């Protein structure tokens, strides 16, 4: 079994060399620093590297700078790293990512897998715009606002022919096919 350097830079022997422990151990036996392998580069790093305090401090590997952010899989909700192509739990492909529409997440450039109904970073409810397919805050849809991408309205009116609720900018009723404008 191979040995690795302790991720705690202050954990040194009497000669000033980094202490070692066996790869696969979850903590250094000398300083008790918890450790884990980076899923990108395979280096052993301190487990605290996987924790972010805020959106300004998202977790990254100190060696390869790979993302250590975990988000739920849109198929099974298993927590996975945000840069995978296939979920290791349900084996479903992870195709498309989308930007969170909240201003706070936009300013940090945060993305998550399409198919989720809540941003894993700011925890705001999101949904796809029925007009253009881009993600918007659910509150905008519920309140009858406009999509920030296509500027289409989420306001609804009743169809004068069949009475069902129809988005106000639709030209044709999806139920009775009557012209609305």
C-alpha positions in Angstrom: 0.0 0.0 0.0 1.4 3.4 -0.9 1.8 6.4 1.4 0.8 10.0 0.9 1.7 13.3 2.4 -0.5 14.6 5.2 -2.6 17.5 3.6 -1.9 19.6 6.8 1.3 21.5 5.9 2.1 22.0 9.6 2.2 18.2 10.2 5.9 17.6 9.9 8.5 15.3 11.5 11.6 16.4 13.5 13.5 16.9 10.2 10.8 19.2 8.8 9.5 16.7 6.3 5.7 16.2 5.9 4.4 13.2 7.7 3.0 10.4 5.7 0.1 7.9 6.1 -1.3 5.1 4.0 -3.5 6.0 1.0 -7.1 5.1 1.7 -6.9 6.3 5.4 -9.5 8.9 6.1 -7.3 10.9 8.5 -3.6 11.5 9.4 -2.8 9.3 12.5 -0.4 12.1 13.8 -2.5 15.3 13.6 -5.9 13.8 12.9 -6.5 16.0 9.9 -9.4 14.4 8.0 -8.6 13.7 4.3 -10.2 12.5 1.1 -9.1 12.0 -2.5 -9.8 14.7 -5.1 -12.2 13.1 -7.7 -10.3 15.0 -10.4 -6.6 14.6 -9.8 -6.6 11.8 -7.2 -4.4 13.7 -4.8 -5.2 13.4 -1.0 -6.5 16.7 0.3 -7.9 17.9 3.5 -11.6 17.0 3.9 -12.4 20.6 4.8 -11.6 21.5 1.1 -15.0 19.9 0.2 -16.8 22.5 2.3 -17.7 26.0 1.1 -18.8 28.7 3.5 -20.7 30.8 1.0 -21.2 31.4 -2.8 -18.0 33.5 -2.6 -16.1 30.5 -1.2 -17.1 27.4 -3.3 -15.0 24.3 -2.7 -12.2 23.6 -5.0 -9.2 21.3 -4.9 -6.0 23.2 -3.8 -3.9 21.1 -6.1 -5.7 21.0 -9.4 -8.4 23.7 -8.7 -11.1 21.2 -9.8 -14.6 21.9 -8.6 -15.7 20.1 -5.4 -19.2 21.4 -5.5 -22.0 18.8 -5.2 -25.4 19.2 -6.6 -28.4 16.7 -6.8 -28.7 14.5 -9.8 -31.9 15.5 -11.7 -32.8 11.9 -12.1 -32.3 10.4 -8.6 -31.4 13.3 -6.4 -28.1 11.7 -5.3 -25.5 14.3 -4.5 -22.9 14.3 -7.3 -20.0 16.6 -8.4 -21.2 19.4 -10.7 -18.9 18.4 -13.6 -19.9 14.8 -14.3 -21.3 13.4 -17.5 -23.1 10.4 -15.9 -24.5 9.9 -12.5 -22.5 7.2 -10.6 -25.7 6.3 -8.6 -28.4 5.8 -11.3 -26.1 5.7 -14.3 -28.2 8.3 -16.2 -26.5 10.7 -18.6 -26.1 14.3 -17.4 -26.5 16.3 -20.6 -27.3 19.9 -20.1 -26.5 22.4 -17.4 -28.2 25.7 -16.9 -27.4 28.9 -15.1 -29.3 29.8 -12.0 -31.6 32.8 -12.8 -31.1 34.5 -9.4 -28.9 37.6 -9.4 -26.8 36.3 -6.6 -25.9 33.0 -8.4 -25.5 34.8 -11.8 -22.8 37.0 -10.4 -20.9 33.9 -9.3 -21.5 32.1 -12.6 -23.2 29.0 -11.0 -24.6 26.2 -13.1 -26.6 23.1 -12.2 -28.0 20.1 -14.2 -31.3 20.8 -16.0 -34.2 19.0 -14.6 -34.0 20.3 -11.0 -36.8 22.5 -9.7 -34.6 24.2 -7.1 -31.2 25.8 -7.4 -28.8 23.8 -5.2 -26.9 27.0 -4.3 -29.5 29.6 -3.4 -32.3 27.2 -2.9 -34.8 29.3 -4.9 -37.5 27.5 -6.8 -36.9 27.5 -10.6 -38.7 26.3 -13.7 -38.4 26.4 -17.4 -40.0 29.2 -19.3 -42.9 27.8 -21.3 -42.0 30.1 -24.2 -38.3 29.7 -24.6 -37.2 26.9 -22.3 -34.7 28.9 -20.3 -34.8 28.7 -16.5 -36.5 31.4 -14.6 -37.4 31.9 -10.9 -40.7 30.2 -10.2 -41.8 33.4 -8.3 -41.8 35.2 -11.7 -44.0 32.6 -13.3 -46.4 32.5 -10.3 -46.7 36.3 -10.1 -47.4 36.7 -13.9 -44.1 38.5 -14.6 -42.0 38.3 -17.8 -39.2 35.9 -18.8 -35.8 37.7 -18.6 -34.6 35.8 -21.7 -37.5 36.1 -24.2 -39.5 38.8 -22.5 -42.7 36.8 -22.9 -45.4 37.3 -20.2 -46.4 34.6 -17.7 -49.7 36.4 -17.2 -52.8 34.4 -18.0 -56.3 35.3 -19.3 -59.3 33.1 -20.0 -59.9 32.1 -23.6 -63.1 33.8 -24.7 -64.1 30.7 -26.6 -63.6 27.8 -24.2 -62.8 29.5 -20.9 -59.4 27.8 -20.0 -56.5 29.9 -18.8 -54.1 30.8 -21.6 -50.9 32.8 -21.5 -51.9 36.3 -22.6 -49.4 36.6 -25.5 -50.5 33.3 -27.1 -52.0 33.7 -30.6 -54.0 30.4 -30.5 -55.7 28.7 -27.6 -54.0 25.3 -27.0 -57.4 23.8 -26.0 -59.9 24.9 -28.7 -57.4 26.2 -31.3 -59.4 29.5 -31.6 -57.4 32.6 -32.7 -57.0 34.9 -29.7 -55.7 38.1 -31.4 
